[in-house]
Amino acid sequence: MTVVRRAAVEDAEVLGRLLWDFNTEFDTETDDAEVLAGRFARLLGLDGVLAVLAEDTSDLAVGFALVTLRPAIWYDGPVAQLEELYVVPALRSRGVGTRILALCRDLARDLGSPEMHINVDEVDTDTRRFYERHGFATIEEGSEHRMLCYVGPTA
Ligand SMILES: CC(C)(COP(=O)(O)OP(=O)(O)OC[C@H]1O[C@@H](n2cnc3c(N)ncnc32)[C@H](O)[C@@H]1OP(=O)(O)O)[C@@H](O)C(=O)NCCC(=O)NCCS
């Protein structure tokens, strides 16, 4: 049985370790788990940042998500950004990711956010299928072309 709950500042260490596992699994350059944990501790103390943690019966962490909320000009509430979502390899395809995503969406909605954005690499077809099954799209209703996410330095 896996329990999915909103994470607290006290969960920063385990969140840091899971994010390190995520980055390492996908060969993404990463800071050490301790550095990531420190960042989680700082971010989770802020308004507009929330994390979700999935744990098995022995309190072993098996997945997490990080969501940020930022002010939006398009509506009164904030826009939610799903920054990270990860389930450990051994527990994938058992519905844990779906439950983490569902709680993120519920929490964001409770905080007044009507919309969630997610960036995904085009080649990650499994992950794209996962989000598309959950109602996310790269083409906005009424439009005929895909949205793109551009990234560049600030200066
Ligand atoms: C994407 C992810 C969070 C989904 O969690 P999950 O617990 O496996 O998801 P669920 O069991 O609720 O749903 C299963 C679906 O996830 C999708 N999926 C995506 N990546 C997968 C993977 N590496 N292994 C298994 N399923 C995966 C599949 O579409 C699968 O559906 P299918 O039956 O059509 O193949 C999880 O697979 C994961 O951590 N993947 C690696 C990290 C990642 O890509 N994160 C998203 C960053 S934007």
The ligand as a Tripos MOL2 file, in Angstrom:
@<TRIPOS>MOLECULE
LIG
   48    50     1     0     0
SMALL
NO_CHARGES

@<TRIPOS>ATOM
      1 C1          6.2390    9.2690  -15.5770 C.3       1 LIG1
      2 C2          6.0650    8.6120  -14.2090 C.3       1 LIG1
      3 C3          6.1190    9.6410  -13.1040 C.3       1 LIG1
      4 C4          4.7020    7.9140  -14.1900 C.3       1 LIG1
      5 O1          4.5550    7.2720  -12.9120 O.3       1 LIG1
      6 P1          3.9530    5.7960  -12.8490 P.3       1 LIG1
      7 O2          3.7310    5.4730  -11.4270 O.co2     1 LIG1
      8 O3          4.7970    4.8790  -13.6460 O.co2     1 LIG1
      9 O4          2.5890    6.0720  -13.6210 O.3       1 LIG1
     10 P2          1.2560    5.2400  -13.5720 P.3       1 LIG1
     11 O5          1.5020    3.8590  -13.1140 O.co2     1 LIG1
     12 O6          0.2530    6.0490  -12.8550 O.co2     1 LIG1
     13 O7          0.9350    5.2470  -15.1320 O.3       1 LIG1
     14 C5          1.7060    4.3750  -16.0140 C.3       1 LIG1
     15 C6          2.0350    5.0670  -17.2870 C.3       1 LIG1
     16 O8          3.1690    5.8890  -17.0780 O.3       1 LIG1
     17 C7          3.8600    6.0280  -18.2990 C.3       1 LIG1
     18 N1          5.2940    5.9190  -18.1140 N.ar      1 LIG1
     19 C8          6.1350    6.9310  -18.3960 C.ar      1 LIG1
     20 N2          7.3920    6.5790  -18.1590 N.ar      1 LIG1
     21 C9          7.3790    5.2910  -17.7180 C.ar      1 LIG1
     22 C10         8.3810    4.3700  -17.3320 C.ar      1 LIG1
     23 N3          9.6800    4.7170  -17.3730 N.pl3     1 LIG1
     24 N4          8.0030    3.1400  -16.9060 N.ar      1 LIG1
     25 C11         6.6950    2.7950  -16.9040 C.ar      1 LIG1
     26 N5          5.6910    3.6240  -17.2750 N.ar      1 LIG1
     27 C12         6.0370    4.8680  -17.6850 C.ar      1 LIG1
     28 C13         3.3350    5.0190  -19.2330 C.3       1 LIG1
     29 O9          2.5850    5.7780  -20.2010 O.3       1 LIG1
     30 C14         2.4410    4.1460  -18.4200 C.3       1 LIG1
     31 O10         1.3270    3.8350  -19.1400 O.3       1 LIG1
     32 P3          1.2640    2.6340  -20.1710 P.3       1 LIG1
     33 O11         0.5540    1.5680  -19.4030 O.co2     1 LIG1
     34 O12         0.4840    3.2150  -21.2920 O.co2     1 LIG1
     35 O13         2.6510    2.2630  -20.5430 O.co2     1 LIG1
     36 C15         7.1440    7.5240  -13.9420 C.3       1 LIG1
     37 O14         7.0630    6.5430  -14.9500 O.3       1 LIG1
     38 C16         8.5490    8.0750  -13.8740 C.2       1 LIG1
     39 O15         9.0200    8.4470  -12.8170 O.2       1 LIG1
     40 N6          9.2290    8.1220  -15.0310 N.am      1 LIG1
     41 C17        10.5930    8.6160  -15.0760 C.3       1 LIG1
     42 C18        10.7030   10.0910  -14.7140 C.3       1 LIG1
     43 C19         9.8870   10.9850  -15.6240 C.2       1 LIG1
     44 O16         9.8580   10.8340  -16.8430 O.2       1 LIG1
     45 N7          9.2060   11.9790  -15.0030 N.am      1 LIG1
     46 C20         8.4320   12.9830  -15.6990 C.3       1 LIG1
     47 C21         9.2460   14.2170  -15.8880 C.3       1 LIG1
     48 S1          8.3520   15.4300  -16.8310 S.3       1 LIG1
@<TRIPOS>BOND
     1     1     2 1
     2     2     3 1
     3     2     4 1
     4     2    36 1
     5     4     5 1
     6     5     6 1
     7     6     7 2
     8     6     8 1
     9     6     9 1
    10     9    10 1
    11    10    11 2
    12    10    12 1
    13    10    13 1
    14    13    14 1
    15    14    15 1
    16    15    16 1
    17    15    30 1
    18    16    17 1
    19    17    18 1
    20    17    28 1
    21    18    19 ar
    22    18    27 ar
    23    19    20 ar
    24    20    21 ar
    25    21    22 ar
    26    21    27 ar
    27    22    23 1
    28    22    24 ar
    29    24    25 ar
    30    25    26 ar
    31    26    27 ar
    32    28    29 1
    33    28    30 1
    34    30    31 1
    35    31    32 1
    36    32    33 2
    37    32    34 1
    38    32    35 1
    39    36    37 1
    40    36    38 1
    41    38    39 2
    42    38    40 1
    43    40    41 1
    44    41    42 1
    45    42    43 1
    46    43    44 2
    47    43    45 1
    48    45    46 1
    49    46    47 1
    50    47    48 1
@<TRIPOS>SUBSTRUCTURE
     1 LIG1         1 GROUP 0 **** ****
